[in-house]
Amino acid sequence: MESFFDGLTLADTHQTLIRNIISLRVSEDLFDDLSDHHDDWLVAQRYEAAAKPHNHVSQTPAIDRPFEEAGWFAAIGFPFKSWAASRYSDGSFGIWYGADTVETSVFETVYHWKARLLHDAGFEQMVISGNRESIAGDRLIYGVRCDAALVDLRPRVADYPALIDPESYHFTQPMGARLKAEGHPGLISLSARCVGDVYAVLNPDVLSNPKIQSYLTYRLTRQGVQVSNGSCTQQGANDAWMCVP
């Protein structure tokens, strides 16, 4: 492992990362009457988000702060309070995961939603066997600002394919524990699910300004996971703009 760390470089990161989380909110797309194309809705949502005031800045803080803090906790704080085992943590510390694009976040989270949550609960087999037509769940997409010098693991992937092993985290969990113990803010690596970059952040202080970008629905069918814009109560499989087999 020590030879692995020798010669690693830092990536000076100053950009908005995508955080894709479970949402219980029933959402309505306010821009679907302006265009029939999903990409146009995303553009309108991003312009709307850019025009909104920054979180934690309010003229009436006594009223607004609880809601702003709730947004911060959902988009940033939760994984640092609710520890769980993951690719770069054995469950003994919290870690925040983000992605370079919405598409990368979808591939990453669909795996955990389907293969771990639905499979373990038996819902996946019910859909495959035809006992249920589909299973749906709502998602919330945040854009979160990251300003940090992150350890860049991407150049190592070709020589160390265990970095993106689709199932085993035995190689990566000790790596995350070392970076955490030594005080590094986080790392960048390649996605194990698609062509894209993933970010594992160990220090919440380098994350800021969470803003809602859009809502998605994941719908598990026999053909795969259909991803659509909006709420699972309003959308069907035919509305999908993306499908994860």
PABADREN-648382 format. One line per field, with one value per residue: residue number from 1; residue in three letters; x, y, z of N, C-alpha, C in turn. Coordinates in steps of 0.1 Angstrom, whole numbers, plus 5000, padded with zeros to 4 digits. Layout:
! PABADREN-648382
pos = [NUM | ...] $
code = [ALA | ...] $
nxx = [X | ...] $
nyy = [Y | ...] $
nzz = [Z | ...] $
caxx = [X | ...] $
cayy = [Y | ...] $
cazz = [Z | ...] $
cxx = [X | ...] $
cyy = [Y | ...] $
czz = [Z | ...] $
//
This chain:
! PABADREN-648382
pos = [1 | 2 | 3 | 4 | 5 | 6 | 7 | 8 | 9 | 10 | 11 | 12 | 13 | 14 | 15 | 16 | 17 | 18 | 19 | 20 | 21 | 22 | 23 | 24 | 25 | 26 | 27 | 28 | 29 | 30 | 31 | 32 | 33 | 34 | 35 | 36 | 37 | 38 | 39 | 40 | 41 | 42 | 43 | 44 | 45 | 46 | 47 | 48 | 49 | 50 | 51 | 52 | 53 | 54 | 55 | 56 | 57 | 58 | 59 | 60 | 61 | 62 | 63 | 64 | 65 | 66 | 67 | 68 | 69 | 70 | 71 | 72 | 73 | 74 | 75 | 76 | 77 | 78 | 79 | 80 | 81 | 82 | 83 | 84 | 85 | 86 | 87 | 88 | 89 | 90 | 91 | 92 | 93 | 94 | 95 | 96 | 97 | 98 | 99 | 100 | 101 | 102 | 103 | 104 | 105 | 106 | 107 | 108 | 109 | 110 | 111 | 112 | 113 | 114 | 115 | 116 | 117 | 118 | 119 | 120 | 121 | 122 | 123 | 124 | 125 | 126 | 127 | 128 | 129 | 130 | 131 | 132 | 133 | 134 | 135 | 136 | 137 | 138 | 139 | 140 | 141 | 142 | 143 | 144 | 145 | 146 | 147 | 148 | 149 | 150 | 151 | 152 | 153 | 154 | 155 | 156 | 157 | 158 | 159 | 160 | 161 | 162 | 163 | 164 | 165 | 166 | 167 | 168 | 169 | 170 | 171 | 172 | 173 | 174 | 175 | 176 | 177 | 178 | 179 | 180 | 181 | 182 | 183 | 184 | 185 | 186 | 187 | 188 | 189 | 190 | 191 | 192 | 193 | 194 | 195 | 196 | 197 | 198 | 199 | 200 | 201 | 202 | 203 | 204 | 205 | 206 | 207 | 208 | 209 | 210 | 211 | 212 | 213 | 214 | 215 | 216 | 217 | 218 | 219 | 220 | 221 | 222 | 223 | 224 | 225 | 226 | 227 | 228 | 229 | 230 | 231 | 232 | 233 | 234 | 235 | 236 | 237 | 238 | 239 | 240 | 241 | 242 | 243 | 244 | 245] $
code = [MET | GLU | SER | PHE | PHE | ASP | GLY | LEU | THR | LEU | ALA | ASP | THR | HIS | GLN | THR | LEU | ILE | ARG | ASN | ILE | ILE | SER | LEU | ARG | VAL | SER | GLU | ASP | LEU | PHE | ASP | ASP | LEU | SER | ASP | HIS | HIS | ASP | ASP | TRP | LEU | VAL | ALA | GLN | ARG | TYR | GLU | ALA | ALA | ALA | LYS | PRO | HIS | ASN | HIS | VAL | SER | GLN | THR | PRO | ALA | ILE | ASP | ARG | PRO | PHE | GLU | GLU | ALA | GLY | TRP | PHE | ALA | ALA | ILE | GLY | PHE | PRO | PHE | LYS | SER | TRP | ALA | ALA | SER | ARG | TYR | SER | ASP | GLY | SER | PHE | GLY | ILE | TRP | TYR | GLY | ALA | ASP | THR | VAL | GLU | THR | SER | VAL | PHE | GLU | THR | VAL | TYR | HIS | TRP | LYS | ALA | ARG | LEU | LEU | HIS | ASP | ALA | GLY | PHE | GLU | GLN | MET | VAL | ILE | SER | GLY | ASN | ARG | GLU | SER | ILE | ALA | GLY | ASP | ARG | LEU | ILE | TYR | GLY | VAL | ARG | CYS | ASP | ALA | ALA | LEU | VAL | ASP | LEU | ARG | PRO | ARG | VAL | ALA | ASP | TYR | PRO | ALA | LEU | ILE | ASP | PRO | GLU | SER | TYR | HIS | PHE | THR | GLN | PRO | MET | GLY | ALA | ARG | LEU | LYS | ALA | GLU | GLY | HIS | PRO | GLY | LEU | ILE | SER | LEU | SER | ALA | ARG | CYS | VAL | GLY | ASP | VAL | TYR | ALA | VAL | LEU | ASN | PRO | ASP | VAL | LEU | SER | ASN | PRO | LYS | ILE | GLN | SER | TYR | LEU | THR | TYR | ARG | LEU | THR | ARG | GLN | GLY | VAL | GLN | VAL | SER | ASN | GLY | SER | CYS | THR | GLN | GLN | GLY | ALA | ASN | ASP | ALA | TRP | MET | CYS | VAL | PRO] $
nxx = [5008 | 5020 | 5037 | 5018 | 5009 | 5031 | 5042 | 5017 | 4995 | 4979 | 4946 | 4935 | 4906 | 4878 | 4848 | 4813 | 4798 | 4778 | 4753 | 4733 | 4705 | 4681 | 4647 | 4618 | 4599 | 4572 | 4574 | 4570 | 4575 | 4582 | 4587 | 4579 | 4559 | 4570 | 4587 | 4591 | 4614 | 4636 | 4663 | 4660 | 4645 | 4663 | 4681 | 4666 | 4660 | 4686 | 4692 | 4673 | 4681 | 4705 | 4698 | 4687 | 4691 | 4721 | 4726 | 4720 | 4721 | 4702 | 4675 | 4657 | 4666 | 4657 | 4634 | 4641 | 4664 | 4662 | 4652 | 4672 | 4693 | 4684 | 4685 | 4712 | 4720 | 4708 | 4721 | 4748 | 4756 | 4745 | 4759 | 4782 | 4772 | 4758 | 4772 | 4784 | 4794 | 4813 | 4828 | 4852 | 4852 | 4851 | 4830 | 4836 | 4839 | 4825 | 4817 | 4815 | 4799 | 4802 | 4795 | 4808 | 4789 | 4753 | 4745 | 4766 | 4762 | 4737 | 4743 | 4759 | 4743 | 4720 | 4730 | 4734 | 4708 | 4693 | 4707 | 4714 | 4695 | 4668 | 4672 | 4679 | 4656 | 4639 | 4624 | 4634 | 4634 | 4607 | 4598 | 4613 | 4602 | 4576 | 4556 | 4552 | 4548 | 4565 | 4589 | 4592 | 4610 | 4617 | 4641 | 4665 | 4684 | 4712 | 4734 | 4766 | 4791 | 4826 | 4857 | 4888 | 4920 | 4923 | 4933 | 4944 | 4934 | 4929 | 4949 | 4960 | 4943 | 4945 | 4967 | 4960 | 4934 | 4916 | 4908 | 4884 | 4868 | 4838 | 4824 | 4840 | 4854 | 4878 | 4904 | 4902 | 4890 | 4910 | 4926 | 4910 | 4907 | 4933 | 4938 | 4919 | 4928 | 4952 | 4943 | 4936 | 4915 | 4900 | 4893 | 4897 | 4884 | 4879 | 4847 | 4831 | 4810 | 4805 | 4816 | 4831 | 4838 | 4842 | 4838 | 4852 | 4847 | 4862 | 4861 | 4838 | 4840 | 4850 | 4830 | 4802 | 4774 | 4749 | 4725 | 4694 | 4689 | 4674 | 4647 | 4644 | 4631 | 4635 | 4627 | 4622 | 4621 | 4614 | 4631 | 4651 | 4664 | 4645 | 4649 | 4635 | 4624 | 4611 | 4583 | 4576 | 4549 | 4538 | 4551 | 4558 | 4572 | 4575 | 4582 | 4609 | 4642 | 4666 | 4681 | 4692 | 4706] $
nyy = [4988 | 5012 | 5018 | 5023 | 5048 | 5064 | 5091 | 5100 | 5126 | 5159 | 5171 | 5202 | 5213 | 5231 | 5233 | 5226 | 5198 | 5168 | 5156 | 5129 | 5118 | 5099 | 5109 | 5119 | 5136 | 5146 | 5157 | 5183 | 5191 | 5223 | 5233 | 5217 | 5225 | 5242 | 5230 | 5199 | 5184 | 5168 | 5177 | 5204 | 5211 | 5206 | 5226 | 5249 | 5245 | 5247 | 5274 | 5286 | 5277 | 5290 | 5316 | 5318 | 5328 | 5323 | 5295 | 5298 | 5325 | 5351 | 5375 | 5372 | 5355 | 5341 | 5329 | 5316 | 5301 | 5275 | 5259 | 5263 | 5251 | 5225 | 5218 | 5219 | 5198 | 5176 | 5176 | 5177 | 5172 | 5147 | 5121 | 5123 | 5122 | 5099 | 5070 | 5046 | 5015 | 5016 | 5022 | 5035 | 5036 | 5017 | 5019 | 5030 | 5057 | 5087 | 5095 | 5115 | 5112 | 5123 | 5132 | 5138 | 5144 | 5144 | 5121 | 5103 | 5101 | 5089 | 5063 | 5053 | 5055 | 5040 | 5014 | 5009 | 5013 | 4994 | 4968 | 4965 | 4976 | 4971 | 4944 | 4931 | 4933 | 4918 | 4928 | 4931 | 4905 | 4901 | 4918 | 4908 | 4882 | 4888 | 4893 | 4918 | 4948 | 4970 | 4988 | 5019 | 5049 | 5081 | 5106 | 5132 | 5157 | 5174 | 5202 | 5208 | 5228 | 5223 | 5229 | 5222 | 5205 | 5176 | 5142 | 5125 | 5097 | 5087 | 5084 | 5060 | 5039 | 5022 | 5005 | 4995 | 4979 | 4972 | 4994 | 5002 | 4980 | 4963 | 4950 | 4943 | 4959 | 4957 | 4965 | 4993 | 5004 | 5004 | 5024 | 5047 | 5049 | 5055 | 5080 | 5095 | 5093 | 5108 | 5133 | 5142 | 5160 | 5146 | 5125 | 5118 | 5096 | 5072 | 5062 | 5031 | 5022 | 5034 | 5056 | 5082 | 5105 | 5102 | 5115 | 5114 | 5127 | 5137 | 5156 | 5178 | 5206 | 5215 | 5215 | 5233 | 5256 | 5241 | 5234 | 5227 | 5209 | 5193 | 5169 | 5133 | 5102 | 5068 | 5038 | 5005 | 4980 | 4950 | 4953 | 4969 | 4997 | 5025 | 5059 | 5089 | 5123 | 5141 | 5132 | 5099 | 5095 | 5108 | 5101 | 5076 | 5045 | 5051 | 5077 | 5079 | 5092 | 5081 | 5049 | 5023 | 4993] $
nzz = [5000 | 5007 | 4985 | 4967 | 4974 | 4969 | 4950 | 4943 | 4932 | 4938 | 4932 | 4925 | 4935 | 4926 | 4923 | 4914 | 4927 | 4922 | 4942 | 4949 | 4963 | 4983 | 4982 | 4998 | 4990 | 4971 | 4939 | 4915 | 4882 | 4872 | 4847 | 4826 | 4809 | 4792 | 4774 | 4756 | 4761 | 4782 | 4787 | 4783 | 4805 | 4826 | 4821 | 4826 | 4853 | 4864 | 4858 | 4874 | 4899 | 4901 | 4903 | 4928 | 4963 | 4982 | 5004 | 5040 | 5040 | 5049 | 5051 | 5071 | 5094 | 5116 | 5108 | 5084 | 5088 | 5100 | 5078 | 5058 | 5072 | 5073 | 5046 | 5042 | 5059 | 5047 | 5021 | 5027 | 5054 | 5064 | 5058 | 5074 | 5099 | 5100 | 5100 | 5077 | 5061 | 5032 | 4999 | 5006 | 5033 | 5063 | 5079 | 5103 | 5103 | 5089 | 5055 | 5025 | 4994 | 4960 | 4926 | 4892 | 4872 | 4867 | 4854 | 4860 | 4888 | 4888 | 4877 | 4898 | 4921 | 4914 | 4914 | 4941 | 4951 | 4938 | 4938 | 4964 | 4983 | 4972 | 4963 | 4987 | 5001 | 4988 | 4967 | 4941 | 4930 | 4930 | 4909 | 4888 | 4886 | 4878 | 4896 | 4905 | 4887 | 4887 | 4907 | 4924 | 4932 | 4946 | 4939 | 4949 | 4935 | 4943 | 4938 | 4950 | 4963 | 4961 | 4975 | 4976 | 4980 | 4966 | 4969 | 4941 | 4926 | 4901 | 4880 | 4888 | 4884 | 4861 | 4867 | 4892 | 4893 | 4913 | 4926 | 4914 | 4916 | 4911 | 4932 | 4955 | 4984 | 4997 | 4991 | 4989 | 5013 | 5035 | 5024 | 5024 | 5052 | 5060 | 5047 | 5061 | 5087 | 5085 | 5079 | 5054 | 5031 | 5012 | 4982 | 4947 | 4923 | 4896 | 4884 | 4893 | 4879 | 4855 | 4828 | 4843 | 4870 | 4905 | 4938 | 4970 | 5000 | 5030 | 5049 | 5060 | 5060 | 5036 | 5018 | 5005 | 5001 | 4991 | 4966 | 4953 | 4923 | 4906 | 4904 | 4904 | 4893 | 4901 | 4885 | 4889 | 4865 | 4845 | 4824 | 4833 | 4852 | 4849 | 4845 | 4852 | 4850 | 4877 | 4899 | 4913 | 4915 | 4894 | 4870 | 4845 | 4831 | 4805 | 4803 | 4806 | 4805 | 4806 | 4809 | 4830 | 4825] $
caxx = [5000 | 5029 | 5042 | 5007 | 5008 | 5043 | 5041 | 5003 | 4994 | 4966 | 4938 | 4930 | 4892 | 4869 | 4837 | 4801 | 4796 | 4765 | 4749 | 4721 | 4700 | 4667 | 4638 | 4604 | 4591 | 4565 | 4578 | 4563 | 4584 | 4576 | 4591 | 4575 | 4550 | 4578 | 4594 | 4589 | 4627 | 4642 | 4675 | 4656 | 4640 | 4674 | 4687 | 4658 | 4662 | 4699 | 4691 | 4665 | 4689 | 4716 | 4692 | 4683 | 4701 | 4729 | 4721 | 4725 | 4721 | 4688 | 4671 | 4649 | 4673 | 4650 | 4624 | 4646 | 4676 | 4659 | 4650 | 4685 | 4701 | 4679 | 4690 | 4727 | 4722 | 4704 | 4730 | 4762 | 4759 | 4740 | 4768 | 4792 | 4766 | 4753 | 4783 | 4780 | 4804 | 4812 | 4840 | 4863 | 4850 | 4847 | 4818 | 4840 | 4839 | 4816 | 4823 | 4805 | 4802 | 4796 | 4799 | 4810 | 4777 | 4741 | 4746 | 4775 | 4755 | 4726 | 4748 | 4764 | 4732 | 4711 | 4736 | 4731 | 4694 | 4687 | 4715 | 4715 | 4682 | 4657 | 4675 | 4679 | 4642 | 4631 | 4615 | 4639 | 4629 | 4592 | 4597 | 4618 | 4593 | 4564 | 4546 | 4550 | 4552 | 4577 | 4591 | 4596 | 4614 | 4620 | 4655 | 4667 | 4697 | 4718 | 4747 | 4773 | 4804 | 4837 | 4869 | 4898 | 4931 | 4920 | 4942 | 4939 | 4936 | 4925 | 4960 | 4964 | 4933 | 4950 | 4976 | 4953 | 4919 | 4908 | 4902 | 4870 | 4862 | 4824 | 4818 | 4848 | 4860 | 4889 | 4916 | 4900 | 4887 | 4922 | 4931 | 4902 | 4911 | 4946 | 4936 | 4911 | 4937 | 4962 | 4937 | 4933 | 4901 | 4892 | 4900 | 4890 | 4887 | 4870 | 4835 | 4831 | 4798 | 4803 | 4827 | 4829 | 4846 | 4835 | 4845 | 4849 | 4851 | 4863 | 4860 | 4826 | 4843 | 4854 | 4817 | 4793 | 4764 | 4741 | 4714 | 4686 | 4690 | 4663 | 4641 | 4644 | 4624 | 4640 | 4616 | 4628 | 4612 | 4621 | 4641 | 4662 | 4660 | 4641 | 4651 | 4627 | 4624 | 4598 | 4579 | 4571 | 4534 | 4534 | 4558 | 4558 | 4584 | 4576 | 4588 | 4623 | 4652 | 4678 | 4679 | 4704 | 4702] $
cayy = [5000 | 5024 | 5020 | 5029 | 5063 | 5071 | 5098 | 5105 | 5141 | 5165 | 5178 | 5214 | 5212 | 5242 | 5231 | 5220 | 5183 | 5163 | 5147 | 5122 | 5112 | 5095 | 5120 | 5115 | 5147 | 5145 | 5169 | 5187 | 5199 | 5236 | 5237 | 5208 | 5231 | 5251 | 5222 | 5185 | 5178 | 5167 | 5185 | 5218 | 5212 | 5207 | 5240 | 5259 | 5243 | 5252 | 5289 | 5290 | 5275 | 5300 | 5329 | 5318 | 5333 | 5313 | 5290 | 5304 | 5340 | 5354 | 5387 | 5368 | 5343 | 5333 | 5321 | 5308 | 5293 | 5260 | 5253 | 5263 | 5241 | 5212 | 5216 | 5216 | 5185 | 5166 | 5175 | 5176 | 5167 | 5134 | 5110 | 5125 | 5118 | 5085 | 5063 | 5033 | 5010 | 5020 | 5018 | 5041 | 5035 | 5005 | 5022 | 5036 | 5071 | 5092 | 5100 | 5120 | 5109 | 5131 | 5128 | 5149 | 5147 | 5137 | 5107 | 5094 | 5099 | 5079 | 5049 | 5050 | 5053 | 5029 | 5001 | 5007 | 5013 | 4981 | 4956 | 4964 | 4979 | 4963 | 4930 | 4926 | 4933 | 4908 | 4935 | 4929 | 4892 | 4902 | 4924 | 4898 | 4871 | 4893 | 4895 | 4933 | 4954 | 4979 | 4995 | 5032 | 5057 | 5095 | 5111 | 5146 | 5161 | 5187 | 5207 | 5211 | 5234 | 5217 | 5237 | 5214 | 5198 | 5162 | 5132 | 5121 | 5083 | 5083 | 5078 | 5047 | 5028 | 5012 | 4996 | 4990 | 4978 | 4970 | 5007 | 5003 | 4967 | 4965 | 4944 | 4942 | 4972 | 4953 | 4973 | 5007 | 5008 | 5008 | 5036 | 5057 | 5050 | 5062 | 5094 | 5101 | 5095 | 5117 | 5146 | 5147 | 5163 | 5136 | 5120 | 5117 | 5084 | 5069 | 5055 | 5017 | 5018 | 5041 | 5066 | 5094 | 5107 | 5102 | 5122 | 5109 | 5138 | 5133 | 5168 | 5186 | 5220 | 5218 | 5215 | 5244 | 5261 | 5231 | 5239 | 5217 | 5211 | 5186 | 5157 | 5122 | 5090 | 5055 | 5028 | 4992 | 4971 | 4938 | 4958 | 4977 | 5009 | 5036 | 5071 | 5100 | 5136 | 5144 | 5123 | 5086 | 5095 | 5115 | 5096 | 5062 | 5041 | 5056 | 5090 | 5078 | 5098 | 5073 | 5035 | 5015 | 4978] $
cazz = [5000 | 5007 | 4972 | 4959 | 4977 | 4965 | 4938 | 4940 | 4931 | 4943 | 4922 | 4931 | 4931 | 4929 | 4913 | 4919 | 4926 | 4922 | 4953 | 4945 | 4975 | 4983 | 4985 | 5001 | 4986 | 4958 | 4932 | 4902 | 4873 | 4869 | 4834 | 4816 | 4800 | 4783 | 4764 | 4758 | 4762 | 4795 | 4788 | 4785 | 4819 | 4834 | 4819 | 4833 | 4867 | 4868 | 4859 | 4885 | 4911 | 4901 | 4907 | 4942 | 4972 | 4988 | 5017 | 5052 | 5039 | 5049 | 5058 | 5082 | 5098 | 5126 | 5101 | 5073 | 5091 | 5101 | 5065 | 5052 | 5078 | 5069 | 5033 | 5044 | 5065 | 5037 | 5010 | 5031 | 5068 | 5068 | 5058 | 5084 | 5112 | 5100 | 5094 | 5071 | 5053 | 5018 | 4992 | 5012 | 5047 | 5069 | 5088 | 5115 | 5101 | 5079 | 5042 | 5016 | 4980 | 4950 | 4912 | 4883 | 4865 | 4871 | 4848 | 4868 | 4900 | 4885 | 4876 | 4911 | 4931 | 4909 | 4918 | 4956 | 4953 | 4933 | 4942 | 4979 | 4990 | 4967 | 4963 | 5001 | 5006 | 4979 | 4957 | 4928 | 4925 | 4927 | 4896 | 4878 | 4884 | 4873 | 4907 | 4905 | 4874 | 4889 | 4920 | 4921 | 4943 | 4942 | 4942 | 4949 | 4930 | 4948 | 4934 | 4962 | 4960 | 4968 | 4974 | 4983 | 4972 | 4968 | 4964 | 4928 | 4924 | 4887 | 4872 | 4894 | 4881 | 4852 | 4874 | 4903 | 4890 | 4925 | 4929 | 4909 | 4917 | 4913 | 4944 | 4967 | 4989 | 5006 | 4988 | 4991 | 5026 | 5042 | 5018 | 5030 | 5066 | 5061 | 5044 | 5072 | 5099 | 5082 | 5078 | 5040 | 5029 | 5004 | 4970 | 4934 | 4915 | 4885 | 4888 | 4890 | 4872 | 4842 | 4825 | 4850 | 4882 | 4918 | 4948 | 4983 | 5008 | 5044 | 5057 | 5056 | 5059 | 5022 | 5011 | 5008 | 4991 | 4985 | 4959 | 4946 | 4909 | 4900 | 4910 | 4895 | 4897 | 4896 | 4884 | 4885 | 4857 | 4841 | 4814 | 4840 | 4860 | 4841 | 4852 | 4847 | 4857 | 4884 | 4910 | 4909 | 4914 | 4882 | 4859 | 4842 | 4825 | 4791 | 4804 | 4810 | 4797 | 4808 | 4814 | 4835 | 4823] $
cxx = [5009 | 5034 | 5031 | 5007 | 5020 | 5040 | 5027 | 5003 | 4980 | 4959 | 4932 | 4916 | 4884 | 4858 | 4824 | 4800 | 4782 | 4763 | 4735 | 4716 | 4685 | 4659 | 4624 | 4594 | 4584 | 4567 | 4570 | 4573 | 4577 | 4578 | 4587 | 4565 | 4557 | 4585 | 4591 | 4602 | 4632 | 4654 | 4671 | 4651 | 4652 | 4681 | 4679 | 4659 | 4675 | 4699 | 4683 | 4673 | 4700 | 4711 | 4688 | 4694 | 4709 | 4723 | 4728 | 4727 | 4706 | 4685 | 4663 | 4654 | 4665 | 4639 | 4631 | 4657 | 4673 | 4658 | 4664 | 4694 | 4697 | 4684 | 4705 | 4728 | 4719 | 4715 | 4744 | 4764 | 4756 | 4751 | 4779 | 4786 | 4761 | 4763 | 4778 | 4792 | 4802 | 4826 | 4852 | 4862 | 4845 | 4835 | 4823 | 4842 | 4829 | 4824 | 4812 | 4809 | 4795 | 4801 | 4801 | 4798 | 4765 | 4741 | 4754 | 4768 | 4744 | 4732 | 4753 | 4753 | 4722 | 4717 | 4732 | 4716 | 4688 | 4694 | 4715 | 4702 | 4671 | 4659 | 4674 | 4665 | 4634 | 4623 | 4621 | 4634 | 4614 | 4590 | 4601 | 4608 | 4579 | 4553 | 4543 | 4555 | 4564 | 4577 | 4597 | 4601 | 4619 | 4635 | 4656 | 4682 | 4701 | 4731 | 4754 | 4787 | 4815 | 4850 | 4880 | 4909 | 4929 | 4930 | 4936 | 4943 | 4934 | 4937 | 4964 | 4954 | 4938 | 4959 | 4970 | 4938 | 4910 | 4902 | 4887 | 4864 | 4847 | 4817 | 4827 | 4855 | 4873 | 4901 | 4914 | 4896 | 4899 | 4927 | 4923 | 4905 | 4924 | 4945 | 4928 | 4920 | 4947 | 4957 | 4935 | 4918 | 4893 | 4900 | 4891 | 4894 | 4877 | 4858 | 4837 | 4820 | 4797 | 4816 | 4824 | 4838 | 4837 | 4844 | 4842 | 4855 | 4851 | 4861 | 4849 | 4829 | 4847 | 4842 | 4809 | 4783 | 4756 | 4728 | 4707 | 4686 | 4678 | 4658 | 4642 | 4635 | 4632 | 4628 | 4622 | 4617 | 4620 | 4632 | 4652 | 4656 | 4657 | 4643 | 4644 | 4628 | 4610 | 4596 | 4574 | 4556 | 4529 | 4540 | 4556 | 4570 | 4586 | 4582 | 4603 | 4632 | 4665 | 4674 | 4692 | 4700 | 4703] $
cyy = [5013 | 5028 | 5026 | 5044 | 5071 | 5078 | 5102 | 5121 | 5145 | 5172 | 5190 | 5216 | 5224 | 5241 | 5226 | 5205 | 5179 | 5153 | 5142 | 5114 | 5108 | 5107 | 5114 | 5125 | 5144 | 5158 | 5171 | 5195 | 5211 | 5240 | 5228 | 5213 | 5240 | 5243 | 5207 | 5177 | 5179 | 5176 | 5200 | 5221 | 5214 | 5221 | 5250 | 5258 | 5249 | 5268 | 5293 | 5289 | 5286 | 5314 | 5330 | 5323 | 5321 | 5308 | 5297 | 5319 | 5344 | 5367 | 5384 | 5355 | 5334 | 5325 | 5311 | 5298 | 5278 | 5253 | 5252 | 5253 | 5227 | 5208 | 5212 | 5202 | 5174 | 5164 | 5173 | 5168 | 5153 | 5123 | 5111 | 5122 | 5104 | 5076 | 5050 | 5028 | 5013 | 5017 | 5023 | 5042 | 5022 | 5006 | 5028 | 5051 | 5075 | 5097 | 5104 | 5117 | 5118 | 5126 | 5141 | 5154 | 5140 | 5123 | 5098 | 5091 | 5089 | 5065 | 5044 | 5046 | 5042 | 5016 | 4999 | 5006 | 4999 | 4969 | 4955 | 4966 | 4970 | 4948 | 4924 | 4924 | 4924 | 4915 | 4932 | 4916 | 4893 | 4908 | 4914 | 4887 | 4875 | 4895 | 4910 | 4938 | 4963 | 4983 | 5008 | 5040 | 5071 | 5098 | 5126 | 5149 | 5174 | 5190 | 5212 | 5216 | 5226 | 5225 | 5230 | 5208 | 5183 | 5153 | 5125 | 5106 | 5079 | 5078 | 5064 | 5035 | 5018 | 5001 | 4989 | 4989 | 4976 | 4983 | 5008 | 4989 | 4969 | 4959 | 4945 | 4956 | 4969 | 4961 | 4988 | 5012 | 5012 | 5021 | 5048 | 5060 | 5058 | 5077 | 5102 | 5103 | 5106 | 5131 | 5151 | 5150 | 5153 | 5132 | 5120 | 5103 | 5082 | 5061 | 5040 | 5013 | 5024 | 5049 | 5079 | 5094 | 5107 | 5108 | 5117 | 5120 | 5134 | 5144 | 5177 | 5201 | 5224 | 5218 | 5227 | 5247 | 5250 | 5238 | 5227 | 5220 | 5205 | 5175 | 5146 | 5111 | 5078 | 5045 | 5015 | 4984 | 4959 | 4942 | 4965 | 4988 | 5020 | 5049 | 5082 | 5112 | 5138 | 5133 | 5110 | 5085 | 5101 | 5109 | 5081 | 5058 | 5047 | 5070 | 5090 | 5085 | 5091 | 5059 | 5028 | 5000 | 4970] $
czz = [5000 | 4993 | 4963 | 4962 | 4972 | 4951 | 4934 | 4940 | 4937 | 4932 | 4929 | 4926 | 4935 | 4919 | 4921 | 4916 | 4927 | 4934 | 4950 | 4957 | 4974 | 4988 | 4988 | 4996 | 4973 | 4951 | 4919 | 4894 | 4868 | 4854 | 4823 | 4806 | 4790 | 4772 | 4767 | 4760 | 4776 | 4797 | 4790 | 4799 | 4828 | 4833 | 4827 | 4848 | 4872 | 4868 | 4871 | 4898 | 4912 | 4906 | 4922 | 4951 | 4978 | 5001 | 5028 | 5051 | 5038 | 5056 | 5070 | 5088 | 5108 | 5120 | 5091 | 5077 | 5093 | 5088 | 5057 | 5058 | 5075 | 5055 | 5034 | 5049 | 5055 | 5026 | 5014 | 5044 | 5071 | 5069 | 5069 | 5098 | 5112 | 5092 | 5088 | 5062 | 5039 | 5011 | 4999 | 5027 | 5052 | 5079 | 5101 | 5115 | 5089 | 5066 | 5033 | 5002 | 4970 | 4936 | 4903 | 4875 | 4871 | 4866 | 4856 | 4882 | 4899 | 4885 | 4890 | 4920 | 4927 | 4914 | 4933 | 4959 | 4949 | 4939 | 4957 | 4986 | 4985 | 4967 | 4977 | 5006 | 4998 | 4968 | 4943 | 4922 | 4922 | 4913 | 4885 | 4875 | 4879 | 4883 | 4909 | 4892 | 4876 | 4903 | 4917 | 4934 | 4938 | 4947 | 4941 | 4945 | 4935 | 4940 | 4947 | 4958 | 4968 | 4965 | 4982 | 4974 | 4975 | 4962 | 4951 | 4925 | 4909 | 4879 | 4877 | 4890 | 4872 | 4858 | 4886 | 4901 | 4902 | 4930 | 4925 | 4908 | 4919 | 4926 | 4956 | 4971 | 4998 | 5003 | 4991 | 5005 | 5035 | 5037 | 5024 | 5045 | 5069 | 5058 | 5055 | 5084 | 5097 | 5079 | 5064 | 5039 | 5020 | 4991 | 4958 | 4928 | 4904 | 4890 | 4884 | 4882 | 4858 | 4839 | 4832 | 4863 | 4894 | 4928 | 4962 | 4993 | 5023 | 5054 | 5052 | 5054 | 5045 | 5013 | 5015 | 4998 | 4984 | 4978 | 4952 | 4931 | 4902 | 4908 | 4900 | 4901 | 4892 | 4896 | 4880 | 4877 | 4853 | 4830 | 4820 | 4848 | 4850 | 4850 | 4845 | 4855 | 4864 | 4895 | 4905 | 4908 | 4901 | 4869 | 4857 | 4834 | 4811 | 4791 | 4806 | 4800 | 4798 | 4813 | 4818 | 4834 | 4836] $
//
